[in-house]
Amino acid sequence: MLTFICLALAVGLGIALVKLANHRRAVRSLHGAIIRKQPFLREDVPGATGGVWEALCSATNELITEVGTLQQQRSGQLTQLEATLGSLQEAVLIVDANNYIMLANKALKEIFPRAKDILGQRLEIVLHSVVFLNHVDAVRRGVAQPQYEIEFVDGNDTRWVEVTGTSIPPLNGQKGQWVIFVLHDITKLKRLELVRKDFVANVSHELRTPLSVIKGYIETLVEGHEEIPLVDRARFLKTIERHTERLNSLLEDLLTLSRLESINPGLRREAVSLADLVDGIMGEFRARPEASGHHLTCEMDPGVGRLLIDPLKMTQVCENLIANALKYTPAGTTVHVEARRRQKEVMLTFADTGPGIPADDLPHLFERFYRVDKGRSRDKGGTGLGLSIVKHIVQLHGGRVWVDSTVGKGTTFSISLPLSPNG
């Protein structure tokens, strides 16, 4: 009897274990179906029978279908959002709660050219800026400024960006808040601001020197004009006259630059023989005292013919470049002007055999008030604006100007002008 009871218990326990194993297999199969988002079938688990399993299968499949639909909707939202933001001129960046980049439009890659294939990457790897990362954290905490200017430095390249950010709900069902940023590139504005500040500082400096001299001599004349000998008095007046002329030249050049940079620079084109124009200018310079001891030569290609240019402004260009060559080269130097036709453009060069210009100074020559030798330039009466005026006039004609120089061998300024007024 006891043996029969033990056998019955063993059989019952075996049946229970089989059912438990079936249930475990059913649960594992159910979990796998949810993960794979595939329909769950009762036939996938032998032995999983009964109304409870039927109801569970039905509920699971409904859940899988609903999750799939929601994910498709979220994926569609991201795709639609990317398509919408992709055409914006403003850069847009979306990062998730863990700082992974979820969206970056084309404009962002134009601001940061190295930011390619950045979707799914961490923000710290793409944009190396502690300031920006701190701003991202401040946006998440709701304590960020509405508009925040950030300087991004990448090697020799510096970008100034105005950033506006806000939190948004996650679009893929994750926990935590996403953040969206609109980035406006203000690098050009910053550079213009720096140029403006430098310009104001340079103008103030250039005006202060002659004004201080004039003021000093006038005060001396006013206070002691009766005791000052006539010779000294005449010398003082000559100094005042010289600095007054310098002030007048500076103001004239400033007005010229202002007109050239205006919306309507007043370019008046005429069909002009470049050879006649240059020959006339060279003849005038040969008669000037400052040309004494220099050799002025000219060579004009007959194929250049007539150009549609503003004769007054191009005369100013030629006079500035020839005057500079005479001013900053010693006696015995040759100044050679040459014009050559090359396909659809005319090359006009102004070469001298003077001391040359150091290589470090060449990139800055066309900047306002830039001087290679500051004190020497002021002594010779230069305003530091002549080459800036040359550059603006040439660009108004659709051309370009550049300089080549070797210390000890000389300097050549080259101008290319299109044969057609439209370039």
C-alpha positions as CSV (number, residue, x, y, z in Angstrom):
1,M,0.0,0.0,0.0
2,L,2.8,2.4,0.9
3,T,4.6,1.6,-2.3
4,F,1.4,2.5,-4.3
5,I,1.1,5.8,-2.5
6,C,4.7,6.7,-3.2
7,L,4.3,5.8,-6.8
8,A,1.2,8.0,-7.2
9,L,3.0,10.9,-5.5
10,A,5.9,10.5,-7.9
11,V,3.6,10.4,-10.9
12,G,1.8,13.5,-9.7
13,L,5.0,15.4,-9.0
14,G,6.3,14.5,-12.5
15,I,3.1,15.8,-14.1
16,A,3.4,19.0,-12.1
17,L,7.1,19.5,-13.1
18,V,6.2,18.9,-16.8
19,K,3.5,21.6,-16.6
20,L,5.9,24.0,-14.7
21,A,8.5,23.4,-17.5
22,N,5.8,24.1,-20.1
23,H,4.8,27.3,-18.3
24,R,8.4,28.4,-18.2
25,R,8.9,27.8,-21.9
26,A,5.7,29.6,-22.5
27,V,6.8,32.6,-20.5
28,R,10.2,32.6,-22.3
29,S,8.5,32.4,-25.7
30,L,6.1,35.2,-24.7
31,H,9.0,37.4,-23.6
32,G,10.9,36.7,-26.9
33,A,7.9,37.6,-29.0
34,I,7.5,40.9,-27.2
35,I,11.2,41.7,-27.7
36,R,11.1,40.7,-31.4
37,K,7.8,42.4,-31.8
38,Q,6.5,39.4,-33.6
39,P,3.0,37.8,-33.1
40,F,2.8,35.3,-30.3
41,L,1.2,31.9,-31.2
42,R,0.0,29.3,-28.8
43,E,1.4,26.6,-31.0
44,D,4.9,28.0,-30.3
45,V,4.7,26.5,-26.8
46,P,3.5,22.8,-26.7
47,G,1.4,22.1,-23.7
48,A,0.3,25.7,-23.2
49,T,-3.4,25.1,-23.4
50,G,-6.5,26.5,-21.8
51,G,-8.5,29.6,-21.9
52,V,-6.0,31.5,-19.8
53,W,-3.3,31.0,-22.4
54,E,-5.6,31.9,-25.2
55,A,-6.5,35.2,-23.5
56,L,-2.8,35.9,-22.8
57,C,-1.8,35.3,-26.4
58,S,-4.5,37.7,-27.6
59,A,-3.5,40.4,-25.1
60,T,0.2,40.0,-25.9
61,N,-0.4,40.3,-29.7
62,E,-2.5,43.4,-29.2
63,L,0.3,44.9,-27.1
64,I,2.9,44.1,-29.7
65,T,0.8,45.7,-32.4
66,E,0.2,48.8,-30.4
67,V,3.9,49.2,-29.5
68,G,4.8,48.7,-33.2
69,T,2.3,51.4,-34.2
70,L,3.6,53.8,-31.7
71,Q,7.2,53.3,-32.7
72,Q,6.3,53.8,-36.4
73,Q,4.6,57.0,-35.4
74,R,7.6,58.2,-33.4
75,S,10.0,57.2,-36.3
76,G,7.7,59.1,-38.7
77,Q,7.8,62.1,-36.4
78,L,11.6,62.1,-36.4
79,T,11.7,61.7,-40.2
80,Q,9.2,64.5,-40.7
81,L,11.0,66.7,-38.2
82,E,14.3,66.1,-39.9
83,A,12.8,66.8,-43.4
84,T,11.2,70.1,-42.0
85,L,14.3,71.3,-40.2
86,G,16.7,70.2,-43.0
87,S,15.6,73.1,-45.2
88,L,16.0,75.8,-42.5
89,Q,18.9,78.2,-42.7
90,E,19.3,78.1,-39.0
91,A,21.2,75.2,-37.5
92,V,19.1,72.8,-35.4
93,L,20.5,70.1,-33.0
94,I,18.5,67.6,-30.9
95,V,20.1,65.5,-28.2
96,D,18.6,62.9,-25.9
97,A,18.8,62.6,-22.1
98,N,22.2,60.9,-22.4
99,N,23.7,63.5,-24.7
100,Y,23.4,61.4,-27.8
101,I,22.7,63.3,-31.0
102,M,19.3,62.4,-32.4
103,L,19.0,65.1,-35.1
104,A,21.3,67.6,-36.9
105,N,20.3,69.5,-40.0
106,K,22.5,70.5,-42.9
107,A,23.0,74.1,-41.6
108,L,24.7,72.7,-38.4
109,K,27.2,70.9,-40.6
110,E,27.9,74.2,-42.4
111,I,28.8,75.8,-39.1
112,F,30.9,72.9,-38.0
113,P,32.3,71.3,-41.2
114,R,33.9,68.4,-39.3
115,A,30.6,67.4,-37.8
116,K,29.8,64.6,-40.4
117,D,27.9,61.4,-39.7
118,I,27.2,62.5,-36.1
119,L,23.8,61.0,-35.6
120,G,24.0,58.6,-32.6
121,Q,27.3,60.0,-31.4
122,R,27.7,61.7,-28.0
123,L,27.7,65.4,-28.0
124,E,31.0,65.6,-26.1
125,I,32.8,63.8,-29.0
126,V,31.4,66.0,-31.8
127,L,31.5,69.5,-30.2
128,H,34.5,70.1,-28.0
129,S,33.2,72.9,-25.8
130,V,32.8,72.7,-22.0
131,V,30.8,76.0,-22.2
132,F,28.3,74.4,-24.5
133,L,28.0,71.2,-22.5
134,N,27.3,73.3,-19.4
135,H,24.7,75.3,-21.3
136,V,23.0,72.0,-22.3
137,D,22.8,71.0,-18.7
138,A,21.4,74.4,-17.8
139,V,18.7,74.1,-20.4
140,R,17.7,70.7,-18.9
141,R,17.4,72.2,-15.5
142,G,15.5,75.2,-16.8
143,V,18.0,77.8,-15.7
144,A,19.6,78.7,-19.0
145,Q,19.6,82.2,-20.6
146,P,17.2,82.6,-23.5
147,Q,20.0,83.5,-25.9
148,Y,23.6,82.5,-25.1
149,E,26.7,83.4,-27.1
150,I,29.3,80.7,-27.2
151,E,32.8,80.7,-28.8
152,F,33.8,77.4,-30.4
153,V,37.6,77.1,-31.1
154,D,38.8,74.3,-33.3
155,G,42.5,74.7,-34.0
156,N,43.0,78.0,-35.9
157,D,39.2,78.3,-36.6
158,T,37.0,80.3,-34.3
159,R,33.2,80.3,-34.6
160,W,30.8,82.5,-32.6
161,V,27.4,81.0,-32.2
162,E,24.2,82.3,-30.6
163,V,22.4,79.4,-29.0
164,T,18.7,79.1,-28.0
165,G,17.6,75.9,-26.4
166,T,14.6,74.3,-24.7
167,S,13.5,70.9,-23.4
168,I,11.1,68.6,-25.4
169,P,9.5,65.2,-24.7
170,P,11.5,62.3,-26.0
171,L,10.3,61.1,-29.5
172,N,11.3,57.5,-29.1
173,G,9.7,56.5,-25.8
174,Q,12.8,56.9,-23.7
175,K,12.8,58.3,-20.2
176,G,14.3,61.7,-19.5
177,Q,14.0,64.9,-21.4
178,W,15.5,65.7,-24.8
179,V,16.7,69.2,-25.7
180,I,16.5,71.0,-28.9
181,F,18.9,73.9,-29.9
182,V,18.7,76.5,-32.6
183,L,22.2,77.8,-33.4
184,H,22.8,81.1,-35.3
185,D,26.3,81.7,-36.7
186,I,27.3,85.2,-35.7
187,T,31.0,84.9,-36.6
188,K,30.8,87.5,-39.3
189,L,29.0,89.9,-37.0
190,K,31.7,89.4,-34.4
191,R,34.5,89.9,-36.9
192,L,32.8,93.1,-38.2
193,E,32.5,94.3,-34.6
194,L,36.2,93.7,-34.0
195,V,37.0,95.5,-37.3
196,R,34.8,98.4,-36.2
197,K,36.5,98.6,-32.9
198,D,40.0,98.5,-34.5
199,F,38.9,101.1,-37.0
200,V,37.7,103.5,-34.3
201,A,40.9,103.0,-32.3
202,N,43.1,103.5,-35.3
203,V,41.3,106.6,-36.5
204,S,41.5,108.0,-33.0
205,H,45.2,107.3,-32.9
206,E,45.9,108.8,-36.3
207,L,43.9,112.0,-35.5
208,R,45.4,112.4,-32.1
209,T,49.0,112.7,-33.2
210,P,48.7,115.6,-35.6
211,L,46.1,117.3,-33.4
212,S,48.4,117.1,-30.4
213,V,51.3,118.6,-32.4
214,I,49.1,121.4,-33.8
215,K,47.6,122.2,-30.4
216,G,51.1,122.3,-28.8
217,Y,52.5,124.7,-31.3
218,I,49.5,126.9,-31.4
219,E,49.5,127.2,-27.5
220,T,53.2,128.1,-27.7
221,L,52.5,130.8,-30.3
222,V,49.6,132.2,-28.4
223,E,51.4,132.4,-25.1
224,G,54.7,133.7,-26.3
225,H,54.2,135.1,-29.7
226,E,55.9,138.4,-28.8
227,E,59.1,136.8,-27.5
228,I,59.4,134.1,-30.1
229,P,61.9,135.0,-32.9
230,L,60.5,135.2,-36.4
231,V,62.6,132.3,-37.6
232,D,61.1,130.0,-34.9
233,R,57.7,131.4,-35.5
234,A,57.9,130.6,-39.2
235,R,59.2,127.0,-38.3
236,F,56.3,126.5,-36.0
237,L,53.8,127.6,-38.7
238,K,55.3,125.3,-41.2
239,T,55.0,122.4,-38.8
240,I,51.3,123.3,-38.2
241,E,50.7,123.5,-41.9
242,R,52.3,120.1,-42.5
243,H,50.2,118.4,-39.9
244,T,47.1,120.2,-41.1
245,E,47.7,118.8,-44.5
246,R,48.1,115.4,-43.0
247,L,44.8,115.7,-41.2
248,N,43.2,116.8,-44.4
249,S,44.6,113.8,-46.3
250,L,43.4,111.5,-43.7
251,L,39.9,112.9,-43.7
252,E,39.9,112.8,-47.5
253,D,40.9,109.1,-47.5
254,L,38.3,108.3,-44.9
255,L,35.6,109.9,-47.0
256,T,36.8,108.1,-50.1
257,L,36.7,104.7,-48.3
258,S,33.2,105.6,-47.0
259,R,31.9,106.3,-50.5
260,L,33.5,103.1,-51.9
261,E,31.9,101.0,-49.2
262,S,28.5,102.6,-49.7
263,I,25.6,101.0,-51.5
264,N,26.1,103.4,-54.4
265,P,29.9,103.9,-54.7
266,G,29.4,106.1,-57.8
267,L,31.4,104.0,-60.3
268,R,31.3,105.8,-63.7
269,R,32.6,103.5,-66.4
270,E,33.9,104.8,-69.7
271,A,35.7,103.1,-72.6
272,V,39.3,104.2,-71.8
273,S,42.6,103.4,-73.4
274,L,44.6,101.9,-70.5
275,A,47.9,102.7,-72.3
276,D,47.0,106.4,-72.6
277,L,45.8,106.5,-69.0
278,V,49.0,105.0,-67.6
279,D,51.3,106.9,-69.9
280,G,49.7,110.2,-68.8
281,I,50.1,109.3,-65.1
282,M,53.8,108.3,-65.6
283,G,54.5,111.5,-67.4
284,E,53.1,113.5,-64.5
285,F,55.2,111.6,-61.9
286,R,58.4,112.0,-63.9
287,A,58.0,115.8,-63.4
288,R,57.6,115.5,-59.7
289,P,60.4,116.2,-57.2
290,E,59.8,112.9,-55.4
291,A,60.7,111.0,-58.7
292,S,64.1,112.6,-58.8
293,G,66.8,109.8,-58.9
294,H,64.2,107.1,-59.7
295,H,63.9,105.3,-63.1
296,L,60.2,105.2,-64.2
297,T,59.5,102.9,-67.1
298,C,56.3,101.7,-68.7
299,E,55.4,98.9,-71.1
300,M,51.9,98.5,-72.5
301,D,50.7,95.6,-74.5
302,P,48.9,96.9,-77.7
303,G,46.4,94.1,-77.3
304,V,45.0,95.6,-74.2
305,G,43.1,98.2,-76.1
306,R,40.2,100.1,-74.4
307,L,38.7,99.0,-71.1
308,L,35.3,99.9,-69.6
309,I,36.5,101.5,-66.4
310,D,36.1,104.5,-64.2
311,P,39.1,106.7,-65.3
312,L,39.2,108.8,-62.2
313,K,39.1,105.9,-59.8
314,M,41.7,103.9,-61.8
315,T,43.9,107.0,-61.9
316,Q,43.7,107.0,-58.1
317,V,44.8,103.3,-58.0
318,C,47.8,103.9,-60.3
319,E,48.8,107.1,-58.4
320,N,48.6,105.4,-55.1
321,L,50.8,102.4,-56.2
322,I,53.4,104.6,-58.0
323,A,53.6,107.1,-55.1
324,N,54.1,104.2,-52.7
325,A,56.9,102.8,-54.8
326,L,58.6,106.2,-54.9
327,K,58.0,107.0,-51.3
328,Y,59.4,103.8,-49.8
329,T,62.3,103.0,-52.2
330,P,65.7,104.8,-52.3
331,A,67.1,106.9,-55.1
332,G,68.3,104.8,-58.0
333,T,65.4,102.4,-57.8
334,T,63.5,101.4,-60.9
335,V,59.7,101.6,-60.9
336,H,58.2,99.6,-63.8
337,V,54.5,99.6,-64.8
338,E,53.4,97.0,-67.3
339,A,50.1,95.8,-68.8
340,R,49.5,92.5,-70.5
341,R,46.4,90.9,-71.9
342,R,45.7,87.3,-70.8
343,Q,42.6,85.6,-72.2
344,K,39.6,87.4,-70.6
345,E,41.5,89.7,-68.3
346,V,44.2,92.4,-68.3
347,M,47.2,92.1,-65.9
348,L,48.5,95.4,-64.7
349,T,51.7,95.3,-62.6
350,F,53.7,97.9,-60.6
351,A,57.1,96.6,-59.8
352,D,60.1,98.2,-58.0
353,T,63.6,97.1,-57.2
354,G,63.5,98.5,-53.7
355,P,64.2,96.9,-50.3
356,G,61.1,94.6,-50.4
357,I,58.6,93.8,-47.7
358,P,58.9,91.1,-45.1
359,A,56.8,88.0,-45.7
360,D,54.9,88.5,-42.3
361,D,53.6,91.9,-43.4
362,L,52.3,90.8,-46.9
363,P,48.9,89.4,-45.8
364,H,48.1,92.7,-43.9
365,L,49.1,95.3,-46.5
366,F,45.6,96.0,-47.7
367,E,44.2,96.4,-44.1
368,R,43.3,99.9,-43.0
369,F,46.1,101.8,-41.3
370,Y,48.5,98.9,-41.5
371,R,52.1,100.0,-42.0
372,V,55.2,98.0,-42.4
373,D,57.4,100.7,-40.7
374,K,55.0,102.7,-38.5
375,G,57.3,105.6,-37.6
376,R,58.8,105.9,-41.1
377,S,55.4,105.9,-42.8
378,R,54.1,108.7,-40.7
379,D,57.2,110.8,-41.3
380,K,56.6,110.4,-45.0
381,G,53.0,111.6,-44.6
382,G,51.2,108.3,-45.3
383,T,47.7,107.8,-43.9
384,G,47.7,104.0,-44.0
385,L,44.6,103.9,-46.1
386,G,45.9,104.1,-49.7
387,L,46.2,100.3,-50.3
388,S,42.7,99.8,-48.8
389,I,41.3,102.3,-51.3
390,V,43.2,100.5,-54.1
391,K,41.7,97.2,-53.1
392,H,38.1,98.6,-53.0
393,I,38.4,100.3,-56.3
394,V,39.8,97.2,-58.0
395,Q,37.0,95.0,-56.5
396,L,34.4,97.4,-57.7
397,H,35.7,96.9,-61.2
398,G,35.3,93.1,-60.8
399,G,39.0,92.6,-60.4
400,R,41.5,91.6,-57.7
401,V,44.8,92.9,-56.4
402,W,47.7,91.1,-54.7
403,V,51.3,91.7,-53.8
404,D,54.6,89.7,-54.1
405,S,57.8,90.8,-52.5
406,T,61.3,89.5,-51.6
407,V,63.4,91.4,-49.1
408,G,66.3,92.9,-50.8
409,K,65.0,92.4,-54.3
410,G,61.8,94.4,-54.6
411,T,58.0,94.4,-54.6
412,T,55.4,93.9,-57.2
413,F,51.7,94.8,-56.9
414,S,49.5,93.0,-59.5
415,I,46.0,93.9,-60.6
416,S,43.7,91.8,-62.8
417,L,40.8,93.5,-64.5
418,P,38.2,91.6,-66.6
419,L,37.8,92.7,-70.2
420,S,34.1,92.5,-69.7
421,P,32.6,94.9,-67.0
422,N,30.7,91.9,-65.6
423,G,33.8,89.9,-65.1
